[in-house]
Amino acid sequence: MNDNRGYTAIAKLLHWLVALLIVLAFGLALVMTDIPGITPTKLKYFNWHKWLGVTVFGLACLRLIWRLFNEPPALPAHMKPWEKLVAHGGHLALYFFIFAVPFVGYLYSLAAGFPVVYLGVLPLPVIIGPDPALKPVLKEAHELIAWAMAFVVAGHAAAALKHHFIDRDDVLRRMLPGGNR
């Protein structure tokens, strides 16, 4: 960990952009799965959901590369060892989810026989063919890990708010635009 008090502007941009896109994709998933039958609107929402997922995956790749070459600031000295362990575990879980949720969703779409065409113009590689046996497994996996991610994201947000309002340290401020650097 470095001694800088904040994150780089690029780290902040990637953090908040990925967070926004995940919230949009999750919200869209809740809406689209509530639409009965197959309608043009539902199909449009499915495509938007896939495009958001592909974008999250791409940004996650950039974020991981940035993270490998730009050490984050150290956690506050007042944190107990178990709190630091939970914080690191939570961050690892978030990185896992920002890769796993879109990738499993991509595999689910392929197993369902729907290749992904990013933004309607860029066909992504078809790495598995339609598979009626695998389709429900991947659908369930995508949904379960998406809900698990939502739980971890909620914990992450709650921890940031705890740092800000209870601990009164700079953990949240240093990730906010214009925050400590």
C-alpha positions as CSV (number, residue, x, y, z in Angstrom):
1,M,0.0,0.0,0.0
2,N,1.2,3.5,-0.7
3,D,1.1,6.4,1.6
4,N,-0.9,8.6,-0.8
5,R,-4.1,9.9,0.8
6,G,-6.3,9.3,-2.2
7,Y,-6.8,7.4,-5.4
8,T,-5.8,8.6,-8.8
9,A,-8.3,10.3,-11.0
10,I,-8.3,7.3,-13.3
11,A,-9.0,4.9,-10.4
12,K,-11.9,7.0,-9.3
13,L,-13.3,7.3,-12.8
14,L,-13.1,3.5,-13.3
15,H,-14.6,2.9,-9.9
16,W,-17.6,5.1,-10.3
17,L,-18.2,4.2,-14.0
18,V,-18.2,0.5,-13.2
19,A,-20.5,1.1,-10.1
20,L,-22.9,3.1,-12.2
21,L,-23.0,0.5,-15.0
22,I,-23.5,-2.3,-12.5
23,V,-26.5,-0.5,-10.9
24,L,-28.0,0.1,-14.4
25,A,-27.5,-3.5,-15.5
26,F,-28.9,-4.8,-12.3
27,G,-31.9,-2.5,-12.4
28,L,-32.5,-3.3,-16.1
29,A,-32.3,-7.1,-15.2
30,L,-35.1,-6.6,-12.6
31,V,-37.3,-4.7,-15.1
32,M,-36.7,-7.0,-18.2
33,T,-37.3,-10.2,-16.3
34,D,-40.7,-8.9,-15.1
35,I,-41.9,-8.4,-18.7
36,P,-44.1,-11.4,-19.6
37,G,-43.4,-13.2,-22.9
38,I,-41.1,-12.1,-25.6
39,T,-41.8,-8.5,-26.7
40,P,-39.7,-6.0,-28.7
41,T,-39.2,-4.0,-25.5
42,K,-38.0,-7.0,-23.6
43,L,-35.6,-8.0,-26.4
44,K,-34.3,-4.4,-26.5
45,Y,-33.7,-4.4,-22.7
46,F,-31.9,-7.8,-22.9
47,N,-29.5,-6.3,-25.5
48,W,-28.9,-3.2,-23.4
49,H,-28.3,-5.5,-20.4
50,K,-25.7,-7.5,-22.4
51,W,-24.0,-4.3,-23.7
52,L,-23.8,-3.0,-20.1
53,G,-22.3,-6.3,-19.1
54,V,-19.7,-6.3,-21.9
55,T,-18.8,-2.7,-21.0
56,V,-18.4,-3.6,-17.3
57,F,-16.2,-6.5,-18.3
58,G,-14.0,-4.3,-20.5
59,L,-13.7,-1.6,-17.8
60,A,-12.9,-4.3,-15.2
61,C,-10.0,-5.4,-17.4
62,L,-8.8,-1.8,-17.6
63,R,-9.4,-1.4,-13.9
64,L,-7.4,-4.5,-13.0
65,I,-4.5,-3.4,-15.2
66,W,-4.5,0.1,-13.6
67,R,-4.6,-1.5,-10.1
68,L,-1.7,-3.7,-10.9
69,F,0.5,-0.7,-11.7
70,N,-1.0,1.9,-9.3
71,E,-1.0,0.9,-5.7
72,P,-4.0,2.1,-3.7
73,P,-3.6,4.2,-0.6
74,A,-3.1,2.4,2.7
75,L,-6.1,1.7,4.9
76,P,-6.3,3.9,8.0
77,A,-4.0,3.0,10.8
78,H,-6.8,2.9,13.3
79,M,-8.4,-0.1,11.6
80,K,-8.1,-3.4,13.5
81,P,-6.4,-6.3,11.7
82,W,-9.7,-8.1,11.2
83,E,-11.2,-5.0,9.7
84,K,-8.4,-4.8,7.2
85,L,-8.8,-8.4,6.4
86,V,-12.5,-8.0,5.7
87,A,-11.8,-4.9,3.6
88,H,-9.2,-6.7,1.5
89,G,-11.5,-9.8,1.2
90,G,-14.4,-7.5,0.1
91,H,-12.3,-5.9,-2.5
92,L,-11.2,-9.3,-3.9
93,A,-14.8,-10.4,-3.9
94,L,-15.8,-7.3,-5.9
95,Y,-13.1,-7.9,-8.4
96,F,-14.3,-11.5,-8.8
97,F,-17.9,-10.4,-9.3
98,I,-17.1,-7.6,-11.9
99,F,-15.5,-10.3,-14.0
100,A,-17.7,-13.3,-13.2
101,V,-21.2,-11.8,-13.5
102,P,-20.7,-10.5,-17.1
103,F,-18.7,-13.6,-18.2
104,V,-21.3,-16.1,-16.9
105,G,-24.0,-13.9,-18.5
106,Y,-22.2,-14.0,-21.8
107,L,-21.9,-17.8,-21.6
108,Y,-25.6,-18.0,-20.7
109,S,-26.5,-16.0,-23.7
110,L,-24.4,-18.2,-26.0
111,A,-25.9,-21.4,-24.4
112,A,-29.4,-20.0,-25.0
113,G,-28.5,-19.6,-28.7
114,F,-28.2,-15.8,-28.7
115,P,-24.7,-14.6,-29.7
116,V,-23.8,-11.2,-28.2
117,V,-23.4,-8.4,-30.7
118,Y,-21.9,-5.4,-28.8
119,L,-23.8,-2.2,-29.5
120,G,-25.5,-4.0,-32.4
121,V,-22.3,-3.9,-34.5
122,L,-19.5,-5.9,-33.0
123,P,-20.1,-9.7,-32.8
124,L,-18.3,-11.2,-29.8
125,P,-16.7,-14.6,-30.3
126,V,-19.0,-17.6,-30.0
127,I,-16.9,-19.8,-27.6
128,I,-19.7,-22.3,-26.9
129,G,-22.7,-23.3,-29.0
130,P,-26.3,-23.5,-28.0
131,D,-26.6,-26.0,-25.2
132,P,-30.1,-26.7,-23.8
133,A,-28.7,-28.6,-20.9
134,L,-26.2,-25.9,-19.9
135,K,-28.6,-23.0,-20.4
136,P,-30.5,-23.3,-17.2
137,V,-27.4,-23.9,-15.2
138,L,-25.7,-20.8,-16.5
139,K,-28.9,-18.8,-16.1
140,E,-29.1,-19.8,-12.4
141,A,-25.4,-19.1,-11.9
142,H,-25.7,-15.7,-13.5
143,E,-28.6,-14.8,-11.3
144,L,-27.1,-16.1,-8.1
145,I,-23.7,-14.4,-8.5
146,A,-25.4,-11.2,-9.5
147,W,-27.4,-11.3,-6.2
148,A,-24.3,-12.2,-4.3
149,M,-22.5,-9.2,-5.9
150,A,-25.4,-7.0,-4.9
151,F,-25.0,-8.1,-1.3
152,V,-21.2,-7.4,-1.4
153,V,-21.7,-4.1,-3.1
154,A,-24.2,-3.1,-0.3
155,G,-21.7,-4.1,2.3
156,H,-19.0,-2.1,0.5
157,A,-21.2,1.0,0.4
158,A,-22.2,0.5,4.1
159,A,-18.6,0.2,5.1
160,A,-17.7,3.4,3.2
161,L,-20.6,5.2,5.0
162,K,-19.5,3.8,8.3
163,H,-16.0,5.2,7.7
164,H,-17.4,8.6,6.9
165,F,-20.1,9.0,9.5
166,I,-18.9,6.9,12.4
167,D,-15.1,6.6,12.1
168,R,-14.9,10.1,10.6
169,D,-11.9,9.2,8.5
170,D,-11.1,9.9,4.9
171,V,-11.8,6.5,3.4
172,L,-14.9,7.6,1.5
173,R,-13.6,11.1,0.7
174,R,-10.5,9.9,-1.0
175,M,-12.6,7.9,-3.5
176,L,-15.0,10.8,-4.3
177,P,-14.3,13.1,-7.2
178,G,-12.4,16.0,-6.0
179,G,-11.5,14.1,-2.8
180,N,-8.1,13.7,-1.2
181,R,-5.1,13.0,-3.4
